[in-house]
Amino acid sequence: MSGLTKASPMAEQKLLNLKVDGRDVQVPAGTSVIKACHDNGIDVPHYCYHENLSVAANCRICLVAIKGQPKLAVACGTPVAEGMEVTTRSKDVDDARKGVMEFLLINHPLDCPECDQAGECRLQNYSYTYGRDKGRFEEEKVVKSKATMGPHVKYWGSRCIVCTRCVRFTDEVSGTQELGVIYRGDRSEIAVFPGKQLDNPLSMNTVDVCPVGALVSADFLFQSRVWYLNAKESMCPDCSIGCNTRVDVDKKNVIKRIVPRKNDQVNKTWMCDEGRLSFPYVAKDRLQKPQIKGQGSTWSQALSAAADTMRKGGRVAIGVSAWATSEAMEEAARLAKATGARLFGYGAPSRDDQVFPGFTISGDRNPNRSGLAKILSIADADASLASIAAEGADTVVLVNNIPYAPVPPALQKLLSAAKAVVVLDFAESALTKAANVAVVLATLTHFESSGSYINGKGLSQSFAPVLDPTTAGRTAAEVLRDLAHSLAPTQAKPADKALRA
C-alpha cells in the first residue's frame, strides 16, 4: 500500500544458521528466537514481547524447546546461536502453553461481550489453540480496580495480565514514566504514580500495545465492534513524519478510529495522540459543490468561470499549500508554466519538535513541505509567500486544503489586495467567504483522496482513499488538471472534455 522509497541496505551483519521446526533459517547474530521465528513466518504466541520494547519475559506463553537444553526456554529472552535447533510445537511445548493460559485466565473476567478488545484480543485468539474447554478454578476471582488514567486512556484492572508493555512504553519510548506495577502476586495491577496522569502526547500507544482489554481508548470506548469496521491502510497528514496508519471505517462511511501501522523507516509502530484524533474535520463545514460568487454551480460552469477569471486577471499567482499532494503540486507547476503565473508556497504554522526517547513529533505541521522544495523548487515557503505578497497579484489561485489552520498574515495581505481569488478547498472558511473570491472549487480531504506526500526525511509515501467522497468535491490534482484544460480546451484530451456536472 505505502509507496515508500527504500533506504540504502544496512551494513552487513553476521548471519547465523539454525533450524526451526526442521526448517533451515538464517538470521543476524543477536536476534532473539521469537524474532527469528516471526521473521520467517513461524508463529510463536506472545503477550509481553514487543519488538520495539525491552524484553520482560514475564508472560511465559512463548515457551519453545531447544535441542540440548533440559528445560523449555522463553523465545523472547533467548538469543539465537549457530546450529541451534528450535521446536515451536510439540506436546511438551503445547502443554506448557496451556498451563500458562489456564494461569492467566484464573482471575480474568468473562466479559468479552462488553470488552472493547473483543475481536482483537490475544487471550481470545490463543484460547482457541491453548485454552481448556472447561475451567478447573472454583475459588472466588480476584477483582481489581478500574481507573481513568488520563484524558484518553481507561484501565480495567481485572482484565490485566501484567505484561508490563504499557509500563515499558512510558519508560522507554515516551520517557514520561507515569505507570508502574503495584501490589504483588495475583493482586498486581498497573497504576499511575501519585500526582501524575497518563496525558503525554503519546499516551494512546499504551492502548495499542495492550494485548488484552485492560487499557482502552476513552475516545473509541463502546463506539463500535471491530468486526463491523473496514480497516484500510493510510498515512497521517498532520506533520512531516508521515506516520503509517490503519483507518477503521464503519458501514456508514464514518471514521471511528485511527491507529499506527508498522513502518520501521518512518514511525516503527507508534504515532501521536493528536494525529490519531485529528479526523473530525472530515465532516465539518464541508463544501458540497463548486461555487461562483457564493452560489452553488456545476463543475463545468465553475471551471469555465475560474478559467475566465485567470484570463482576465492580469498578474496571476498560484499558491500551493504544504498540505497539497505531490500530484497536485505537479499539476500546479504545469498550470503555472502554461499561463505564465508565478508560484508560491505556504503552510500551517510550525512549532517546536517534541522529542521523546523513542519517538519524535515533528513541529512542522505540514505533510508535504518537502514536496514544495522537490517538485516546485520552493525551498522556503515563507520567503516565497513574502516575495509574492510584496509584489502583489491581480488574481490569486489558491490550493489550500489545510484544516483548522489560521491564514498567514502575508497571505491575508496578498488575498486582500487581489482583484479576484480562486480557491480550491474542501471546507467553508474565511478564505472561501472573502468578498473578492470569484470561484470556489470544492476538493476532497486527505481521507477521500489518493496521492502521495514526501516526508521530512525525503521519503515519498502514497496513500489511497479510506472514505467514499461525502461531497461532490474532487481531488486538487484533478481540479487543477481540468482547470488547465478549460484554459486551453484545444489541448484537452477527449476523455477530459466530459467534465462532471
N, C-alpha and C positions, 0 to 999 in steps of 0.2 A: 504493500500500500504506500509506504513512505518512499518518495524518490530521493533517498539520501545519498549524497556524494560520498564515496568510500574514502576513508582515510588511508594514509600510507601503511604498508604492512608493519606489524610490530617487529621489534628486534627479535632475532632468532632465539628460541628458547630450547633448552634440552628436553627431549621427549623421552618419556618412559613407556615401556611396553608392559601391559598387564592383560589378564583375562577377566572378563566379567560375564558370568553365566555362560562360559565356554567360548565367548567371542573375544577375538584379539582386538585390543584398542590401544591407541597411543594418545597420551595426554602430557601436557607440560609438567615438569617437576614442580612440586609444591601444591599441586591440585589435590583437593580432598576427594575421597572416594565417592561421595554423593554427587559432587560436581562432575566427576569423570563419568558417572552413570548418566546423569541428566544430559550432559553434552553429547552423549552417544545414544540418546533416545531410550534409555532404560529407566523406568520409573522406580524411584525409591521414595516411599511416603515420608513426610516430614511435617513438623509443626514449628519447632523453634528455629530451624535453619532458615536463613535468608542470605542469598549470595552477596548482598550489599551491606550486611551487618556482621559483627564478630560472632564467633561460634560459642554457643552456650551449652549445647549437648545435654539439655535437661529434659527433653520430652521422650527420648529413647525409642521413638517409633521407627527410626531409620536404621535399626539394627541389621547387620549383614554378617555373613560368615566369611572369614578369611582363612585360606588354607594355611595350616601350620600354627594357628592361634587357638588356644584351648577354649576361649570364650567368644561369644558374639561381640562385634565391635560396632560402635556408633559410626555410621558412614560420614557424618558431617565433621567429626573431630579426628578422623584418621586420614593422614596424607598417603597418597599412593607411593608405591615403591616398585622398583624394577622387578619384573617377574611375579608380582602379586597376583593371586587368583582369588576372585571375589564371587561369592554366590549371594544373589539378592532374593531368591525364592527357594525355600526348602522347608521341610516340616519343622525343623528347629527354629528357623527364622520366622516362619508364619506363626508358630505357637508363641514365640516371644512377643511378636507384634500384637497378637490377640490379647496377651496378658496386659500389655501397655494400654490397649484400647479399653479393656474392662476397667482398669485402674482409673483412667481419665474420665470414664463415664459414670463412676460410682456416685459422684455428687453432682453430676451435670443434670440440670432440669430438662424434662421432656417438653420444651416449649418451642419446638421448631415451627408450629403453626403461627406463632406471633413474632418469631425472631427475624430480623432484617437480613440475617446472613443465610437464611434458608435458600437452598438452590445454589449457593456458592461456598458452602461450609465444608471444610476438610473432615470434620468429625462425621458429618453425614456421608461424605464420599468414602472414607476409609472404613466406616462401619459396615458397608456392604461386603468388603473383602475380609476384614479382620474382626468384625463385631460378632458377638454371640447372639443367638436367636432368642434367648431369654436371660434376664439378669439374675444373678445369684445374691445380690446385695439386698438384705431385708431390713437393715437398720435405717434410722432416720437420716436423711440427707443433710449436709451442712448448707445452710442458706447464708449467702454473703451479701454485702451491701450493694446498693445501686447509687450512682453518683453522676452529677453533671460536672464533668472535668473541666470544661471550658465552653466558650460560646458555640463551638461546632462539634463537640465530642461528648457522648454519654457512655456510661460504664454499667454493664450488668455483671456484677461480681460472680454470681453463681455459674455463669457460663464460662468463666475464665479458666484456662488450663495453665496459667502462669508460665507461658512460654518465654516471657520477657522480651519479645520482639519490640513492643512499644517502648519499654524502658531503654533498651539499647538504641532505638532510634533517637530518642531525646538526648541520650548521652553522646552518640557518635555522629549523627547527621545534623540535627538541629543544634546540638550543643547546649540546649536550654535547660536540661536536667530537671524537668518538672516532676517526673514519675519515678516511683520506686516500689519495691515489694515490702509489704508489711505483714506481720504475724509469721507463723511457722506452720509447717506440715500442711494438712488438708485445710487449714484456716487461712493460708496465704492468699493474698489478693493484691491487686495493683492499686496504688493510691497516689494522689497529688501531694507533694510536700506542703506542709503548713504554710499559709500565706501566699501560696502560688496558685495559678490557674494554667491549664493547658491552652494557652492562647497565642503561642508563637505562630509566625506566618506559614509554618509547615505542619501545623498540628493535625490536619486531617489525613496525613500519611500514616498516622498511627492506626486509623481505621482500616486503611488498605493492608497494612502488614498483619493485622489481627487475623489469625486463621479460623477463628470461630466467631460467635456473635457477641463477644464481650464488649468490644468497643464499636460503637455505631455512630453514624453521622446524624447529628441533630437536624440537619437540613434535608436529609433523604428519609429520615425515620418514618415508617408507615406510608410512604408515598406510593410505592408500587412493589409488586412481587417481581423478582428479577426475570422470571420466565415469561413475563408479559412485555419485556423490554427487548428492543432490537439493538444490539451492540454494534457500533460502527467505528472504524479506525479514523482518527483525525489528528490534528495538532493544535496546540494552544496559540492564539494570536496575540496574547496580552503582553508579551515582552519579546525581546530579541533572542531569548533562549530557544523558543520554538519547541516546547515540551511535547513529546508524542503522547497522544491521549486516546482513550476509548470513550465515546459518547453514547450514552444509553438513552434511547428514544422510545416513547410509548406508542401505542396503536393510534393515538390521536395526533401524532406528529409533534409531540411536545418533548423537549429535552428534560429528563428527570435528574440526571447526574453526569458528571464528567470525572473520570479517574485517569491516573497516569498509565501509560503503556511503555513497556521496556524499550529503551534505546540507549545502549551504553555510551554512544558517541555524543549524546545530547543531554538526557536527563536521568539516565540509569532507570530507576523505577519510581522517581519522585516528581512532584510538582507542588506549586504553592497553593494555598487556600484561595487566594484571590483569583487565580486562573480557573480553578475548578468551579467557582461560584459566579463566574462572570457572564453567564448566558442569558439572564432575564431581559437584556436589551433586545433580544431577537423578537419579542412580542410587544415591544413598547413603541408607540407613536410611529408606526411604520407607514411609509409612503406606499399607497396601494397601487398607484399607476402614475405615469408621467403627468406633468402639469405645465400649462402655458399661462403665464401671468396669474398663477394661483388657482387656475381652473383645470380640472381633470381633462385629459385628452387621450387620443390613441397614440400608439408608438409612431406611426407614420407621420402624424401631424407634429408631434413633439420633435422628432428628428429633423423634419423639414424646417421647423421654426428655429431649432438650435443652429442648423446649417446657415439659415438666412442671417441670424444674429452674428455669426462669425464672419460671414462675407461682408457685412456692412459695418463691422466693428472697428475698423482702423487697426490700431496696435492690439494684437491678441497675445495673451499669455495663458499658458496651460499649467495649472498647479496640480501636482500629484502627491498625495499623502503617502507616508511611510506605512500605511495600512493597505495600500493597493497591492494586488498580486503582481508578480513578475510579468505575467501575461498582460495585465492592464498597463503596466509601465512600457512594455514593448509597443503596444497599440498607441499609447500616448506619444511615444517617440516618433512613430510613423506619421501620426496626425500632425505633429509639430513640423516635421520635415516637409510634409505636403503643403502646409499652409503658411510656412514661414513664421509660425508662432514661437515665442520664447517659452522655455520650460523652467519651472522652478519646483522645489520640493518643500515639504513641511511635515510636521508630525505632532503627535501628542507630546506634551511636556515631559521631560525626563526628570528623574530623581536619583538619589544615590543608590548604588548597588547594595543589596542586603546579602552579606557574605556569612555563610554558616560553615561549620567544619566539613560537611559533606554535600553542600549544595549552595548555589548562588542564584539569587533572584536578581535579574538584570534591572538596572534603573532606567534603561531605555524602554519605554512602554510602547514600542512600535515593532511589529514583526518583520518589517522588510526595509529597514533603513539601509541595510547593505545592498538591497536591490536598487535603491536610488543611486548609490555610488557605482554599482557594476553595470546597470542597464542604461541609466540616464546620465551617467558621469557627473552626478551631483554629490560630491563628497561631503559638502557641508550644506545641509538643507536650510539651516537658519540663515546662512550667508546668502544663499541663492534667493530666498524669500525677501531678505532685506534689500538686496540689489534691485529686484523687480519692483518692490514697493516704493523704492526711491525714484525709479524711472517712471512708474505709473503704467497703466494699461487702459485702453478703451473697453476691451472685452476680456473677461476672465472666464476660462473654463476650469472648473474645479472638480477633481476626482477625490472625494472626501472619504466616506466610509469609516470614520473614526467614531466609535461610540463614546458618549459621555465627555469628550474632551472639550475644553474651552477653546475658543478661536484665538490663535496667537495675535497679539496687538498689531504686528506688521501686516498680517493677512487681513485683519479687520480694516486697516488703513487702505490697503490695496483695493479691497472689495468696495469700500465706501466711495472711493474716488472713481471707480469704473462706471461707464455708462450702462453696461449690461453685463449680467453674470449668468452663466450656465452652470448648474450644479448637478453633479452625479452623486447621489447619496441614497441610503436605504431608509432613513427616518426623518421626520419633520424636526426642524430645529431653527435656531436663529438664522442659520445660513440659508435655508430654503425659503424663509419667510421675509427676507430682506426686500425692500421696495424695488431695488434695481435688478432683482432676479427675474430674468426673462423666461427661462425654461428650467424645469427640474426633471431630470431623467432618473427614474427610480431604479436603484440597484438592489442587489441581494447581500445579505450578511455572509460572513465567512462560513457559517454553518450550512448555508444553502448553495454554496458555490464550489467550484473546483478551481484549482490553480496551484501556485507554489510561492513560497517565501524563501528568502536567503537569510539565515540567522546571523547572529553576531560573530560566529566563528567561520562564516563563509560557506556553510553547508546549505545546499538547496534542497528543500523538502516539499513534496507535493501532497495535496490533500484532495479529497472528493467530498461531495455534499453528504451531510448526515441527515438533513431535513429536506422534505419536499418544499419547494418555494411556497411561502404563505401569502405572497402578493404577486402582482403582475410584473414585478421587477425582473431585471436581467443582470448578469454579471457585468462589472465595469468594463472588462475586456470586450465583451460583445457590444456593449453600447458605444464604446469608442470606435470599434471597427465599423459599425453601421453608420456612425456619425461621419466617418471619413468617406464612406460610400455615398452618403447624402450630399456631401460637399462636392464630390466628383462622381456623379452617377454613371458616367460612361465607363468608369474603371471598375464598377461593381460587377461581380460575378452574377450570373443569372440566379443562383440559389440565394444570393444576398439581397436580391431585389424584393423578395417576398417577405417583407417585414411583418412581424406580428402586430396585429391591431390592438 
